[in-house]
């Protein structure tokens, strides 16, 4: 049997020590499979895009890996750990643990499973789901929500800002593009005290005009796309699709602690 550390998703001793402490709360119970190998198997699935049943035999049985993946989602453990990571790395960079400004955008992704919550985004000509996210100035994910691609961005903005407001105590402004039109900004400010700033092209300016703070969210989508599992949406449940996003963000951030 090959050593698991031959895979690029192998965690260093320091990384696993932090994950075991903050994610698993120093769980030391004896099991058939180590939780480190389970965690690394999920990271491998993300990076390779393979099916659950086709995880390499060097890892635990796929049913065991999926059991913990599902269990951790039900417990809210993955989402909470991502929040801890973001706060830790922000402090490491000399920033406040909670950002005051975020950036919001959506990405339509083609479906890879006919059984999921698939819709059609007529604007982008994509049949599948839509990933809605808010990031901080670093591109770190603060909130995410997956819906079918037929739902307009502005309809998801209120729910997304509500999720961010529940976690990030200092968030007071969210930047977005013109896709978030209508009166949604008034509802968001009334319900959460968050100002939604919709960018507009200045008079006399034609073509694409990038906004540095807002376009960090596009870089985050590029980071997510580097995980082959996220090239399409293979998840039947939107909740599972959201957890895949969380794990992808953790995969990226764990190298920065």
Backbone as CSV, one residue per row, in Angstrom:
resi,resn,N_x,N_y,N_z,CA_x,CA_y,CA_z,C_x,C_y,C_z
1,UNK,0.852,-1.202,0.000,0.000,0.000,0.000,0.883,1.246,0.000
2,UNK,0.555,2.201,-0.846,1.353,3.412,-0.948,1.145,4.297,0.278
3,UNK,2.130,5.123,0.566,1.993,6.090,1.654,1.101,7.232,1.191
4,UNK,0.195,7.646,2.059,-0.734,8.701,1.689,-0.003,10.011,1.434
5,UNK,1.166,10.196,2.061,1.858,11.465,1.881,2.450,11.626,0.487
6,UNK,2.237,10.617,-0.389,2.618,10.789,-1.784,1.668,11.748,-2.491
7,UNK,0.482,11.957,-1.913,-0.502,12.834,-2.528,-0.255,14.286,-2.120
8,UNK,-0.560,15.194,-3.031,-0.323,16.616,-2.771,-1.255,17.171,-1.709
9,UNK,-2.330,16.471,-1.427,-3.283,16.946,-0.412,-2.898,16.490,0.997
10,UNK,-1.729,15.876,1.143,-1.260,15.468,2.471,-1.022,16.701,3.344
11,UNK,-1.478,16.631,4.589,-1.335,17.745,5.524,-0.029,17.624,6.297
12,UNK,0.591,18.758,6.572,1.798,18.748,7.394,1.408,18.478,8.850
13,UNK,2.394,18.172,9.653,2.143,17.914,11.074,1.536,19.135,11.751
14,UNK,2.042,20.327,11.410,1.518,21.555,12.000,0.089,21.832,11.572
15,UNK,-0.207,21.599,10.295,-1.566,21.817,9.799,-2.550,20.879,10.481
16,UNK,-2.186,19.593,10.576,-3.105,18.648,11.199,-3.272,18.941,12.686
17,UNK,-2.218,19.366,13.355,-2.314,19.703,14.772,-3.338,20.817,14.983
18,UNK,-3.317,21.821,14.103,-4.272,22.928,14.213,-5.693,22.445,13.908
19,UNK,-5.848,21.648,12.856,-7.168,21.133,12.487,-7.737,20.262,13.600
20,UNK,-6.901,19.414,14.175,-7.356,18.524,15.240,-7.806,19.313,16.466
21,UNK,-7.130,20.410,16.732,-7.472,21.236,17.893,-8.728,22.066,17.648
22,UNK,-8.778,22.778,16.515,-9.855,23.736,16.276,-11.073,23.133,15.581
23,UNK,-10.861,22.120,14.756,-11.960,21.510,14.002,-12.543,20.307,14.733
24,UNK,-11.665,19.478,15.282,-12.105,18.246,15.942,-12.052,18.329,17.455
25,UNK,-11.590,19.476,17.976,-11.552,19.722,19.417,-10.755,18.636,20.145
26,UNK,-9.567,18.340,19.579,-8.632,17.370,20.177,-9.266,15.995,20.403
27,UNK,-10.024,15.562,19.421,-10.654,14.238,19.491,-9.569,13.156,19.481
28,UNK,-9.536,12.330,20.522,-8.499,11.292,20.632,-9.087,9.874,20.685
29,UNK,-10.358,9.739,20.345,-10.967,8.414,20.382,-10.349,7.484,19.336
30,UNK,-10.252,6.227,19.677,-9.695,5.254,18.743,-10.741,4.887,17.695
31,UNK,-10.313,4.864,16.448,-11.203,4.537,15.345,-10.493,3.597,14.380
32,UNK,-11.285,2.993,13.509,-10.705,2.120,12.489,-9.814,2.921,11.555
33,UNK,-10.277,4.148,11.205,-9.516,5.032,10.322,-9.186,6.320,11.063
34,UNK,-8.019,6.860,10.811,-7.665,8.137,11.434,-8.460,9.260,10.780
35,UNK,-8.845,10.245,11.580,-9.598,11.368,11.030,-8.724,12.220,10.114
36,UNK,-7.416,12.168,10.309,-6.530,12.887,9.390,-6.644,12.303,7.983
37,UNK,-6.663,10.987,7.873,-6.778,10.364,6.554,-8.144,10.634,5.937
38,UNK,-9.183,10.729,6.769,-10.523,11.073,6.277,-10.530,12.494,5.727
39,UNK,-9.961,13.423,6.492,-9.913,14.825,6.080,-9.117,14.961,4.784
40,UNK,-7.987,14.281,4.700,-7.149,14.346,3.502,-7.849,13.725,2.297
41,UNK,-8.673,12.711,2.528,-9.428,12.097,1.434,-10.418,13.089,0.834
42,UNK,-11.043,13.899,1.691,-11.975,14.919,1.200,-11.223,15.969,0.393
43,UNK,-10.048,16.363,0.858,-9.236,17.325,0.111,-8.811,16.742,-1.236
44,UNK,-8.514,15.440,-1.264,-8.145,14.787,-2.525,-9.321,14.793,-3.495
45,UNK,-10.512,14.496,-2.989,-11.714,14.508,-3.816,-11.924,15.885,-4.434
46,UNK,-11.702,16.919,-3.633,-11.819,18.294,-4.123,-10.834,18.571,-5.248
47,UNK,-9.582,18.241,-5.012,-8.525,18.572,-5.968,-8.636,17.771,-7.253
48,UNK,-8.975,16.488,-7.136,-8.980,15.605,-8.303,-10.296,15.605,-9.059
49,UNK,-11.395,15.900,-8.341,-12.707,15.853,-8.975,-13.255,14.449,-9.123
50,UNK,-12.640,13.470,-8.463,-13.079,12.079,-8.614,-14.414,11.848,-7.908
51,UNK,-15.043,10.726,-8.221,-16.274,10.332,-7.545,-15.927,9.753,-6.172
52,UNK,-16.920,9.778,-5.283,-16.688,9.231,-3.944,-16.212,7.782,-4.024
53,UNK,-16.848,7.011,-4.871,-16.531,5.587,-4.978,-15.144,5.334,-5.563
54,UNK,-14.547,6.359,-6.153,-13.257,6.176,-6.811,-12.099,6.821,-6.046
55,UNK,-12.307,7.054,-4.779,-11.190,7.504,-3.955,-10.110,6.420,-3.943
56,UNK,-8.839,6.783,-4.003,-7.765,5.780,-3.991,-7.850,4.874,-2.764
57,UNK,-7.403,3.648,-2.920,-7.472,2.673,-1.826,-6.516,3.013,-0.688
58,UNK,-5.603,3.957,-0.912,-4.725,4.403,0.169,-5.507,5.124,1.257
59,UNK,-6.677,5.627,0.891,-7.521,6.340,1.847,-8.528,5.375,2.475
60,UNK,-9.230,5.811,3.528,-10.271,4.964,4.113,-11.363,4.638,3.095
61,UNK,-12.172,3.640,3.391,-13.291,3.268,2.522,-14.162,4.490,2.251
62,UNK,-14.603,4.637,1.013,-15.312,5.860,0.629,-16.562,6.086,1.470
63,UNK,-17.233,5.014,1.876,-18.439,5.171,2.698,-18.103,5.789,4.051
64,UNK,-16.949,5.452,4.591,-16.521,6.037,5.865,-16.181,7.513,5.694
65,UNK,-15.514,7.840,4.595,-15.177,9.239,4.317,-16.451,10.060,4.157
66,UNK,-17.401,9.518,3.390,-18.652,10.241,3.169,-19.444,10.365,4.464
67,UNK,-19.378,9.359,5.317,-20.079,9.420,6.609,-19.631,10.642,7.409
68,UNK,-18.324,10.848,7.500,-17.818,11.988,8.261,-18.103,13.306,7.550
69,UNK,-18.009,13.285,6.234,-18.345,14.486,5.458,-19.772,14.920,5.770
70,UNK,-20.705,13.982,5.756,-22.110,14.272,6.041,-22.294,14.656,7.511
71,UNK,-21.650,13.931,8.399,-21.765,14.189,9.841,-21.274,15.591,10.183
72,UNK,-20.126,15.968,9.638,-19.568,17.288,9.925,-20.448,18.399,9.372
73,UNK,-21.105,18.140,8.240,-22.016,19.140,7.683,-23.215,19.322,8.593
74,UNK,-23.773,18.208,9.054,-24.948,18.266,9.924,-24.642,18.994,11.224
75,UNK,-23.426,18.854,11.703,-23.029,19.501,12.957,-22.661,20.972,12.765
76,UNK,-22.539,21.434,11.521,-22.119,22.806,11.253,-20.645,23.034,11.540
77,UNK,-19.905,21.946,11.657,-18.507,22.004,12.071,-17.604,22.644,11.010
78,UNK,-17.866,22.340,9.739,-17.009,22.831,8.652,-17.140,24.345,8.503
79,UNK,-18.373,24.825,8.500,-18.626,26.257,8.365,-18.004,27.034,9.526
80,UNK,-18.120,26.488,10.732,-17.569,27.157,11.913,-16.042,27.183,11.867
81,UNK,-15.449,26.099,11.384,-13.986,26.039,11.284,-13.470,27.036,10.253
82,UNK,-14.194,27.194,9.150,-13.795,28.177,8.139,-13.788,29.579,8.734
83,UNK,-14.794,29.888,9.547,-14.826,31.196,10.212,-13.591,31.387,11.092
84,UNK,-13.232,30.362,11.859,-12.043,30.443,12.719,-10.785,30.707,11.900
85,UNK,-10.673,30.015,10.767,-9.501,30.184,9.907,-9.397,31.606,9.380
86,UNK,-10.524,32.135,8.899,-10.529,33.494,8.357,-10.114,34.492,9.432
87,UNK,-10.680,34.362,10.625,-10.335,35.280,11.714,-8.846,35.170,12.068
88,UNK,-8.341,33.963,12.150,-6.943,33.751,12.523,-5.995,34.383,11.500
89,UNK,-6.265,34.168,10.216,-5.366,34.671,9.174,-5.474,36.184,9.047
90,UNK,-6.667,36.734,9.246,-6.807,38.190,9.236,-5.971,38.809,10.356
91,UNK,-6.047,38.225,11.554,-5.245,38.753,12.670,-3.754,38.616,12.383
92,UNK,-3.380,37.525,11.759,-1.975,37.303,11.402,-1.478,38.379,10.444
93,UNK,-2.390,38.916,9.633,-2.044,39.967,8.669,-2.169,41.369,9.264
94,UNK,-2.468,41.442,10.539,-2.603,42.741,11.182,-3.950,43.389,10.963
95,UNK,-4.949,42.614,10.565,-6.295,43.123,10.321,-7.215,42.733,11.478
96,UNK,-8.321,43.463,11.608,-9.321,43.103,12.616,-9.886,41.729,12.283
97,UNK,-10.283,40.977,13.295,-10.775,39.617,13.039,-12.050,39.614,12.208
98,UNK,-12.853,40.684,12.321,-14.067,40.808,11.517,-13.922,41.984,10.560
99,UNK,-14.155,41.777,9.264,-14.048,42.877,8.302,-15.223,43.837,8.417
100,UNK,-15.025,45.054,7.951,-16.114,46.033,7.922,-16.703,46.165,6.521
101,UNK,-15.936,45.752,5.509,-16.377,45.855,4.114,-16.228,44.496,3.434
102,UNK,-17.221,44.130,2.631,-17.165,42.890,1.871,-17.522,43.129,0.423
103,UNK,-17.347,42.112,-0.395,-17.700,42.177,-1.813,-18.578,40.978,-2.142
104,UNK,-19.617,41.211,-2.943,-20.603,40.165,-3.233,-20.731,39.941,-4.736
105,UNK,-20.841,38.678,-5.127,-21.059,38.351,-6.534,-21.591,36.927,-6.623
106,UNK,-21.972,36.536,-7.840,-22.518,35.201,-8.068,-21.862,34.570,-9.285
107,UNK,-21.781,33.255,-9.278,-21.188,32.491,-10.370,-22.149,31.367,-10.750
108,UNK,-22.544,31.337,-12.014,-23.397,30.255,-12.501,-22.526,29.104,-12.977
109,UNK,-22.868,27.895,-12.545,-22.045,26.712,-12.819,-22.915,25.628,-13.452
110,UNK,-22.412,25.016,-14.503,-23.162,23.960,-15.179,-23.332,22.742,-14.272
111,UNK,-24.444,22.065,-14.444,-24.721,20.908,-13.609,-23.933,19.700,-14.089
112,UNK,-23.605,18.838,-13.128,-22.964,17.575,-13.450,-23.839,16.418,-13.019
113,UNK,-24.988,16.749,-12.407,-25.944,15.730,-11.969,-27.345,16.193,-12.343
114,UNK,-28.116,15.340,-12.959,-29.475,15.688,-13.376,-30.445,15.738,-12.193
115,UNK,-29.998,15.285,-11.033,-30.908,15.170,-9.897,-30.899,16.391,-8.985
116,UNK,-30.007,17.326,-9.230,-29.885,18.469,-8.341,-30.907,19.556,-8.609
117,UNK,-30.770,20.656,-7.867,-31.667,21.805,-7.996,-31.181,22.680,-9.148
118,UNK,-31.428,22.226,-10.380,-30.898,22.920,-11.543,-31.898,23.913,-12.116
119,UNK,-31.397,25.077,-12.492,-32.198,26.087,-13.158,-31.426,26.621,-14.345
120,UNK,-31.994,27.604,-15.020,-31.339,28.148,-16.211,-31.092,29.635,-16.042
121,UNK,-29.820,30.027,-16.152,-29.438,31.437,-16.110,-29.463,31.959,-17.537
122,UNK,-30.543,32.666,-17.887,-30.696,33.162,-19.252,-29.666,34.198,-19.631
123,UNK,-29.154,34.922,-18.651,-28.165,35.961,-18.931,-26.823,35.355,-19.341
124,UNK,-26.427,34.280,-18.651,-25.129,33.650,-18.932,-25.254,32.356,-19.730
125,UNK,-26.510,32.004,-20.071,-26.771,30.798,-20.879,-26.194,29.544,-20.216
126,UNK,-26.445,29.420,-18.923,-25.920,28.293,-18.157,-27.072,27.579,-17.450
127,UNK,-27.126,26.252,-17.598,-28.103,25.450,-16.871,-27.394,24.756,-15.723
128,UNK,-27.830,25.031,-14.520,-27.167,24.444,-13.366,-27.525,25.169,-12.089
129,UNK,-26.513,25.523,-11.306,-26.725,26.213,-10.036,-25.947,27.524,-10.017
130,UNK,-26.272,28.328,-9.036,-25.581,29.612,-8.872,-24.946,29.645,-7.485
131,UNK,-23.649,29.955,-7.455,-22.922,30.119,-6.197,-22.861,31.598,-5.862
132,UNK,-23.474,31.974,-4.757,-23.482,33.359,-4.297,-22.530,33.473,-3.110
133,UNK,-21.594,34.412,-3.166,-20.630,34.539,-2.067,-20.382,36.001,-1.703
134,UNK,-19.970,36.206,-0.456,-19.437,37.491,0.010,-18.029,37.212,0.512
135,UNK,-17.077,38.040,0.106,-15.696,37.885,0.565,-15.228,39.165,1.256
136,UNK,-14.113,39.051,1.975,-13.487,40.248,2.533,-12.482,40.795,1.523
137,UNK,-11.684,41.760,1.915,-10.733,42.407,1.007,-9.636,41.453,0.539
138,UNK,-9.438,40.358,1.274,-8.421,39.370,0.914,-8.953,38.306,-0.040
139,UNK,-10.270,38.304,-0.217,-10.889,37.251,-1.014,-11.332,36.058,-0.191
140,UNK,-11.256,36.170,1.148,-11.673,35.073,2.025,-13.202,35.056,2.121
141,UNK,-13.782,33.885,2.028,-15.241,33.769,2.007,-15.843,34.037,3.387
142,UNK,-16.809,34.964,3.417,-17.520,35.315,4.648,-18.887,34.647,4.714
143,UNK,-19.508,34.455,3.551,-20.824,33.815,3.483,-20.994,33.224,2.097
144,UNK,-21.769,32.140,2.008,-22.035,31.516,0.713,-23.429,30.920,0.712
145,UNK,-24.049,30.917,-0.451,-25.390,30.362,-0.607,-25.513,29.822,-2.028
146,UNK,-25.969,28.594,-2.146,-26.134,27.969,-3.464,-27.623,27.844,-3.763
147,UNK,-28.010,28.216,-4.974,-29.401,28.120,-5.406,-29.420,27.690,-6.871
148,UNK,-30.587,27.449,-7.429,-30.608,27.104,-8.847,-30.321,28.356,-9.672
149,UNK,-29.742,28.146,-10.842,-29.209,29.255,-11.636,-30.283,30.203,-12.146
150,UNK,-31.546,29.798,-12.069,-32.617,30.645,-12.567,-33.015,31.764,-11.623
151,UNK,-32.532,31.745,-10.394,-32.872,32.781,-9.417,-31.966,33.988,-9.613
152,UNK,-32.564,35.176,-9.687,-31.787,36.393,-9.929,-30.897,36.722,-8.736
153,UNK,-29.741,37.316,-9.043,-28.765,37.662,-8.000,-29.386,38.480,-6.874
154,UNK,-30.186,39.469,-7.240,-30.737,40.386,-6.237,-31.658,39.671,-5.247
155,UNK,-32.289,38.572,-5.676,-33.179,37.833,-4.783,-32.400,37.070,-3.718
156,UNK,-31.140,36.761,-4.008,-30.315,36.040,-3.041,-29.526,36.979,-2.139
157,UNK,-29.429,38.246,-2.521,-28.589,39.198,-1.791,-29.024,39.350,-0.333
158,UNK,-30.331,39.399,-0.094,-30.833,39.587,1.265,-30.443,38.410,2.155
159,UNK,-30.669,37.187,1.669,-30.318,35.996,2.457,-28.819,35.927,2.711
160,UNK,-28.037,36.262,1.692,-26.583,36.183,1.807,-26.055,37.185,2.831
161,UNK,-26.575,38.407,2.782,-26.150,39.427,3.754,-26.596,39.049,5.163
162,UNK,-27.738,38.376,5.264,-28.200,37.910,6.566,-27.264,36.875,7.160
163,UNK,-26.778,35.965,6.318,-25.814,34.959,6.777,-24.525,35.618,7.247
164,UNK,-24.058,36.600,6.481,-22.821,37.304,6.846,-23.001,38.093,8.137
165,UNK,-24.159,38.717,8.292,-24.424,39.530,9.480,-24.472,38.677,10.747
166,UNK,-24.913,37.429,10.619,-24.983,36.530,11.776,-23.605,36.191,12.334
167,UNK,-22.574,36.268,11.490,-21.236,35.815,11.877,-20.254,36.960,12.073
168,UNK,-20.297,37.941,11.172,-19.268,38.990,11.142,-19.817,40.279,11.736
169,UNK,-19.463,40.499,12.987,-20.078,41.559,13.792,-19.782,42.969,13.308
170,UNK,-18.674,43.180,12.602,-18.290,44.534,12.180,-18.647,44.851,10.733
171,UNK,-19.256,43.911,10.022,-19.562,44.129,8.604,-20.632,45.207,8.450
172,UNK,-20.294,46.286,7.743,-21.210,47.408,7.593,-21.453,47.814,6.138
173,UNK,-20.635,47.328,5.224,-20.822,47.676,3.813,-20.468,46.483,2.932
174,UNK,-21.277,46.274,1.881,-21.006,45.221,0.899,-21.045,45.839,-0.492
175,UNK,-19.995,45.623,-1.265,-19.897,46.144,-2.622,-20.416,45.109,-3.613
176,UNK,-21.120,45.572,-4.642,-21.666,44.639,-5.634,-21.711,45.297,-7.004
177,UNK,-22.018,44.502,-8.032,-22.155,45.068,-9.372,-23.617,45.425,-9.626
178,UNK,-23.898,45.821,-10.862,-25.248,46.292,-11.183,-26.281,45.175,-11.260
179,UNK,-25.838,43.931,-11.104,-26.783,42.822,-11.103,-27.685,42.830,-9.875
180,UNK,-27.284,43.564,-8.840,-28.057,43.630,-7.597,-28.894,44.909,-7.576
181,UNK,-29.785,44.997,-8.546,-30.613,46.193,-8.678,-31.933,46.030,-7.916
182,UNK,-32.714,47.108,-7.928,-34.002,47.075,-7.250,-33.915,47.689,-5.863
183,UNK,-34.866,47.325,-5.021,-34.937,47.886,-3.669,-34.284,46.994,-2.617
184,UNK,-33.541,45.994,-3.076,-32.942,45.062,-2.122,-31.982,45.768,-1.175
185,UNK,-31.341,46.848,-1.650,-30.394,47.575,-0.797,-31.087,48.180,0.417
186,UNK,-32.319,48.662,0.228,-33.063,49.261,1.335,-33.433,48.205,2.378
187,UNK,-33.855,47.036,1.893,-34.228,45.956,2.814,-33.020,45.466,3.610
188,UNK,-31.872,45.372,2.942,-30.658,44.897,3.606,-30.216,45.876,4.690
189,UNK,-30.264,47.167,4.373,-29.847,48.164,5.367,-30.823,48.201,6.542
190,UNK,-32.104,48.050,6.249,-33.118,48.077,7.303,-32.993,46.870,8.234
191,UNK,-32.797,45.684,7.654,-32.800,44.449,8.445,-31.466,44.147,9.126
192,UNK,-30.358,44.537,8.474,-29.046,44.139,8.991,-28.093,45.300,9.273
193,UNK,-28.497,46.511,8.897,-27.606,47.652,9.095,-26.398,47.620,8.182
194,UNK,-26.521,46.921,7.050,-25.433,46.816,6.073,-25.773,47.647,4.839
195,UNK,-24.848,48.504,4.444,-25.042,49.316,3.243,-24.611,48.516,2.014
196,UNK,-25.524,48.381,1.052,-25.191,47.709,-0.204,-24.822,48.779,-1.228
197,UNK,-23.554,48.809,-1.596,-23.062,49.802,-2.549,-22.948,49.159,-3.929
198,UNK,-23.843,49.548,-4.826,-23.871,48.995,-6.181,-23.027,49.876,-7.091
199,UNK,-22.046,49.280,-7.753,-21.139,50.055,-8.605,-21.829,50.473,-9.895
200,UNK,-21.518,51.662,-10.348,-22.025,52.184,-11.611,-20.868,52.736,-12.423
201,UNK,-20.933,52.580,-13.728,-19.897,53.114,-14.599,-20.054,54.625,-14.708
202,UNK,-19.004,55.405,-14.453,-19.089,56.865,-14.546,-19.517,57.327,-15.937
203,UNK,-20.159,58.474,-15.990,-20.579,59.034,-17.274,-19.385,59.231,-18.197
204,UNK,-19.564,58.859,-19.442,-18.503,59.045,-20.428,-17.514,57.902,-20.511
205,UNK,-17.619,56.939,-19.579,-16.696,55.797,-19.584,-17.389,54.606,-20.229
206,UNK,-16.719,53.988,-21.201,-17.276,52.835,-21.894,-16.431,51.595,-21.620
207,UNK,-17.081,50.438,-21.717,-16.350,49.186,-21.552,-16.171,48.783,-20.103
208,UNK,-15.281,47.834,-19.904,-15.043,47.241,-18.585,-14.180,48.151,-17.714
209,UNK,-14.646,48.408,-16.489,-13.901,49.234,-15.548,-13.783,48.477,-14.222
210,UNK,-12.632,47.848,-13.953,-12.486,47.059,-12.724,-12.465,47.927,-11.471
211,UNK,-13.081,47.405,-10.399,-13.067,48.070,-9.102,-12.260,47.182,-8.151
212,UNK,-11.069,47.639,-7.726,-10.144,46.777,-6.964,-10.771,46.034,-5.791
213,UNK,-11.505,46.731,-4.921,-12.059,46.074,-3.745,-13.152,45.076,-4.108
214,UNK,-13.930,45.410,-5.150,-15.028,44.520,-5.506,-14.562,43.301,-6.291
215,UNK,-13.509,43.466,-7.058,-13.105,42.369,-7.939,-12.281,41.293,-7.243
216,UNK,-12.031,41.443,-5.944,-11.375,40.339,-5.226,-12.267,39.103,-5.226
217,UNK,-13.578,39.307,-5.315,-14.497,38.173,-5.316,-14.316,37.328,-6.573
218,UNK,-13.933,37.966,-7.688,-13.672,37.212,-8.914,-12.442,36.324,-8.743
219,UNK,-11.461,36.816,-8.014,-10.272,36.013,-7.747,-10.629,34.794,-6.896
220,UNK,-11.579,34.988,-5.982,-12.018,33.869,-5.155,-12.682,32.793,-6.000
221,UNK,-13.505,33.205,-6.963,-14.111,32.223,-7.863,-13.034,31.466,-8.641
222,UNK,-11.963,32.157,-9.003,-10.850,31.496,-9.700,-10.189,30.466,-8.786
223,UNK,-10.051,30.801,-7.490,-9.491,29.840,-6.528,-10.384,28.602,-6.440
224,UNK,-11.694,28.837,-6.370,-12.624,27.711,-6.287,-12.541,26.840,-7.533
225,UNK,-12.432,27.484,-8.686,-12.375,26.742,-9.945,-11.123,25.878,-10.062
226,UNK,-10.092,26.191,-9.263,-8.874,25.377,-9.310,-9.103,23.994,-8.703
227,UNK,-10.213,23.828,-7.979,-10.608,22.516,-7.459,-11.497,21.842,-8.508
228,UNK,-11.049,20.733,-9.043,-11.762,20.108,-10.152,-13.166,19.652,-9.758
229,UNK,-13.377,19.360,-8.488,-14.710,18.959,-8.039,-15.711,20.098,-8.235
230,UNK,-15.225,21.332,-8.280,-16.090,22.500,-8.412,-16.202,22.994,-9.849
231,UNK,-15.567,22.297,-10.802,-15.656,22.707,-12.203,-17.102,22.663,-12.685
232,UNK,-17.858,21.724,-12.165,-19.302,21.631,-12.366,-19.930,21.344,-11.010
233,UNK,-21.254,21.397,-10.959,-21.912,21.068,-9.698,-22.355,19.608,-9.737
234,UNK,-21.710,18.782,-8.928,-22.034,17.360,-8.878,-22.876,17.000,-7.656
235,UNK,-23.232,17.993,-6.867,-23.953,17.725,-5.617,-25.461,17.762,-5.857
236,UNK,-26.173,16.815,-5.280,-27.624,16.787,-5.420,-28.266,17.836,-4.520
237,UNK,-27.778,17.956,-3.294,-28.323,18.926,-2.344,-27.519,20.220,-2.366
238,UNK,-28.206,21.347,-2.299,-27.510,22.634,-2.245,-26.662,22.752,-0.983
239,UNK,-27.131,22.142,0.109,-26.363,22.184,1.354,-25.012,21.482,1.190
240,UNK,-25.015,20.397,0.435,-23.760,19.686,0.176,-22.854,20.514,-0.729
241,UNK,-23.450,21.209,-1.693,-22.671,22.089,-2.577,-22.029,23.221,-1.781
242,UNK,-22.735,23.708,-0.757,-22.181,24.762,0.094,-21.020,24.242,0.936
243,UNK,-21.137,22.997,1.407,-20.042,22.441,2.206,-18.801,22.203,1.348
244,UNK,-19.009,21.824,0.085,-17.875,21.654,-0.827,-17.132,22.980,-0.986
245,UNK,-17.885,24.080,-1.071,-17.270,25.412,-1.148,-16.469,25.688,0.121
246,UNK,-17.044,25.354,1.277,-16.342,25.567,2.550,-15.032,24.786,2.598
247,UNK,-15.084,23.528,2.190,-13.868,22.709,2.195,-12.825,23.258,1.221
248,UNK,-13.283,23.762,0.075,-12.349,24.351,-0.893,-11.668,25.577,-0.299
249,UNK,-12.446,26.398,0.426,-11.873,27.581,1.078,-10.879,27.167,2.160
250,UNK,-11.220,26.122,2.915,-10.312,25.610,3.949,-9.030,25.086,3.310
251,UNK,-9.169,24.365,2.213,-8.008,23.824,1.498,-7.034,24.940,1.111
252,UNK,-7.580,26.068,0.698,-6.741,27.204,0.310,-6.136,27.891,1.534
253,UNK,-6.946,28.098,2.575,-6.508,28.881,3.734,-5.568,28.123,4.660
254,UNK,-5.679,26.800,4.682,-4.873,26.031,5.635,-3.382,26.196,5.353
255,UNK,-3.049,26.573,4.131,-1.636,26.798,3.784,-1.126,28.151,4.270
256,UNK,-2.022,28.976,4.830,-1.642,30.324,5.245,-1.527,30.480,6.755
257,UNK,-1.824,29.424,7.512,-1.789,29.581,8.975,-0.344,29.549,9.489
